[in-house]
Amino acid sequence: MAPPTKDVEHVPLVIVGGGFAGVGLAVRLKQAGVHDFTILERANALGGVWRDNTYPGCACDVPSALYSYSFAPNPDWSRVYATQPEILAYLQAVAAEHCVGPHVRLGTELLDARWDDDARRWQLQTTAGPLTTTVLVGAQGLFGDPVLPDIPGRATFAGTTFHSARWDHTQDLTGRRVAVIGTGASAAQFIPAIQPEVERLVVFQRTPPWIMPRLDVRSVGVQRAAFRAVPPLQTALRGGIFTLIEGLGLVQFVNLRFRHAYEAVGRLQLRRQVRDAGLRARLTPDYMIGCKRAILTDAYLPALTQPNVDVVTERIREIRPHAVVTDDGTEHAVDTIIYGTGFQAPTRAGAVIHGRDGRSLVDLYDERPQSYLGAAYAGFPNLFTVLGPYGAAGNQSAIYMIEQQVGYIVDAVRAMRAGDVAVVEVRPQAQAAFLDEVDERSAGTVWVDGGCRSYYQTRDGHNSGLWPSWSFAYAHRTRRFDPSAYDLTPAA
């Protein structure tokens, strides 16, 4: 490899992000004998979304046995769906067990990355100074930067405001009049947690989510002991959960008629938990299940039926110093506003990564979501990403998809070093063929034809980045780095 730029530190491989993707990649690199890498983490601890999201009731919505690394099973999950503190502790324990810490630079954010064709490396600007690297991996995840809605008067509100992903634990909500704007996955978890405490809870709902039974129970000591004594038992449980979740693909991309069975379960849950016909009508989705993210919860709907809760479906017109005003002119007096309004598009993190022609990943995405296998990009040499466009699944645990891409990236790094390759870049023809396949498979999916608008879609109604097939098919595609899809430049 070429010598490092004078007076600028060179790191052969840089990973951006210290969540599940970054830690998983670090562990797999070390297991493959690759130790000359660094993780840049902008926060002061590893953990990603599980470090940042500390709102009451925060937990995973995939059973814990599957929401964990296959190489690090945890027999001691306290319940079917682990809570945020437990997941964060698990991730940090895995990092400690595999000695990831010495590779991490905390409090270091990537500000700009530009490919230098002459030097055959990435020039990085970080909050801790410049670096160069041969291989850059974006592992920032999908839900890092919360978004606030563009509501007139939002800045004039005189009370307390915060986003669920930046929960203000200094605020005691007891006896407060609280507005919640947004009814996505996070709100469905924190609303039941805060409802008993507040004096009044006004939930502003734009689109009702499909609610499915969660069936969460605590694990018992005998079960945990059995998993420790006979690890294949937990492996079998993981396989069973994988199969159940994978079956959602029947609705999403096989045939929309399969939705009826799932929707029947959702309607039964709604009828059983919401007796008031008027409220039930407001909480009934008018789109196909799977078009937006369905939510697993047994607590959300009962919380909305409580006497101190109002569900408002009128569009918000403006926010005033002490109230939220809807289009019908009603002033909803509140002293606290909690935004459960989701996150910026995951590609926003790519705004600082510029390829050979100076365009950023966001520029690329704005043209249309594009990548090769969600892991590589034409025009961006020696760049890999985890959960890039068409590398995330709608019917499987994100950790499963992360592991497939991590394996693919590790194999690519080993191939580069074994073959003394200085530059790998996916061929435009290979990427175009992949995108044609994605377009063909996306036609008729519930994400496109399900009758809703969601972050699963681009502005013009196309699939915004979900892998439109079985996740095990994706695993087969990424089981080995495929050099035939790339231009390879030897180091000499």
MOUR-V10438 format. One record per pair of residues at least 12 apart in sequence whose C-alpha atoms are under 6 Angstrom apart, sorted by the first residue. I is the first residue (numbers start at 1). GAP is how many residues later the second one is. D is the distance in Angstrom with one decimal. If there is no record, write none. Layout:
BEGIN
i	gap	d
I	GAP	D
I	GAP	D
END
This chain:
BEGIN
i	gap	d
1	490	5.9
8	123	5.9
9	122	5.2
10	121	5.8
10	122	4.7
10	123	5.6
11	122	5.0
12	121	5.0
12	122	5.1
13	24	4.6
13	120	5.7
13	121	5.9
13	122	4.8
13	123	6.0
14	23	5.6
14	24	5.0
14	25	5.9
14	122	5.1
15	24	4.6
15	122	4.8
16	23	5.8
16	24	5.0
16	122	5.1
16	123	5.4
17	23	5.9
17	24	5.1
17	122	5.1
17	123	4.6
18	23	5.5
18	28	5.1
19	28	4.6
19	29	4.0
21	118	5.5
21	381	6.0
22	117	5.4
25	381	5.3
38	65	4.8
38	66	5.8
39	64	6.0
39	65	4.7
40	65	5.2
40	68	5.6
41	65	5.0
41	66	6.0
41	67	5.4
42	65	4.5
42	66	4.5
42	67	4.2
43	64	4.9
44	62	5.1
44	63	5.1
47	41	6.0
50	34	6.0
50	38	5.5
53	112	4.7
55	112	5.5
56	134	5.2
56	137	5.8
57	132	5.2
57	133	5.2
57	136	5.8
58	25	5.9
58	26	5.4
59	23	5.7
59	24	3.9
59	25	5.0
60	21	5.8
63	17	5.3
63	18	4.9
64	16	5.8
64	17	5.2
64	18	5.7
65	173	5.5
66	172	5.5
75	149	5.5
75	152	5.2
75	153	5.7
76	148	5.5
78	140	5.9
78	141	5.4
79	138	5.6
79	139	4.0
79	140	4.7
80	136	5.5
80	137	5.8
108	19	5.5
108	20	5.9
109	17	5.4
109	18	5.5
110	16	4.5
111	14	5.4
111	15	5.1
112	12	5.7
112	13	5.0
112	240	4.6
113	239	5.9
113	240	4.7
113	241	6.0
114	240	4.9
115	240	5.5
115	241	5.7
121	12	5.6
121	13	4.6
135	247	5.0
136	247	5.0
137	246	5.8
137	247	4.7
137	248	5.3
138	247	4.5
139	246	6.0
139	247	5.3
142	204	4.7
143	200	5.7
145	198	5.5
145	199	5.7
146	196	5.9
146	197	4.1
146	198	5.9
147	195	6.0
147	196	4.8
147	197	5.3
151	167	5.9
152	166	4.8
153	165	5.7
153	166	4.8
153	167	5.9
154	165	5.3
156	165	5.4
157	163	5.6
157	164	3.9
158	163	4.7
159	176	4.9
159	177	5.5
160	176	4.7
161	175	5.8
161	176	4.8
161	177	5.8
162	176	5.3
163	175	5.7
163	176	4.5
164	175	6.0
164	176	5.5
173	25	5.8
174	23	4.8
174	24	4.9
175	23	4.7
175	24	4.4
176	22	5.1
176	23	5.3
177	22	5.6
177	23	4.6
177	157	4.8
177	158	5.5
178	23	4.9
178	156	5.6
178	158	4.8
178	159	5.8
179	22	5.9
179	23	4.7
179	24	5.9
179	158	4.7
180	23	4.9
180	157	6.0
180	158	4.9
180	159	5.9
181	23	5.0
181	158	5.0
181	159	5.8
182	23	5.8
182	158	4.7
182	159	5.1
183	22	5.9
187	153	5.4
188	112	5.4
192	108	5.6
192	111	5.3
200	108	5.0
201	108	4.7
202	107	5.9
202	108	4.9
203	108	4.8
203	109	6.0
204	108	4.9
205	107	6.0
205	108	5.1
206	107	5.9
208	75	5.3
208	77	5.3
210	84	5.0
211	55	5.7
211	84	5.0
211	85	5.9
212	54	5.2
212	84	4.8
213	83	5.5
213	84	5.6
213	85	5.7
214	82	4.7
214	83	4.7
214	84	5.7
245	150	6.0
245	151	5.8
246	149	5.4
246	150	5.7
248	147	5.4
249	146	5.7
252	193	5.6
252	194	5.0
253	192	4.6
273	29	5.8
287	163	6.0
287	164	5.0
287	165	5.8
288	162	5.0
291	155	5.2
291	156	4.6
291	159	4.9
292	162	5.8
314	12	5.9
315	12	5.7
322	12	5.9
347	15	5.7
350	12	5.6
355	24	5.7
355	25	4.6
356	23	5.6
369	20	6.0
370	19	5.9
371	18	5.9
372	59	5.0
373	18	5.7
374	13	5.9
374	14	4.1
374	15	4.8
374	16	5.0
374	17	4.0
375	13	5.9
378	48	5.1
378	49	5.9
378	50	5.4
381	43	5.7
381	44	4.5
382	41	5.9
382	42	5.4
389	76	4.2
390	75	4.3
390	76	4.5
390	77	4.4
391	76	5.6
392	74	5.2
392	75	5.7
393	73	5.4
393	74	5.2
404	71	5.6
408	70	5.6
408	72	5.8
408	73	5.4
411	70	5.6
412	69	5.3
420	71	5.7
421	68	5.7
421	69	4.3
421	70	5.2
422	67	5.7
422	68	5.3
422	69	4.4
423	65	5.8
423	66	5.0
424	63	5.8
424	64	4.8
425	61	5.2
425	62	5.3
426	59	5.8
426	60	4.1
427	58	5.9
427	59	5.1
430	55	5.6
441	27	5.9
442	26	5.7
END
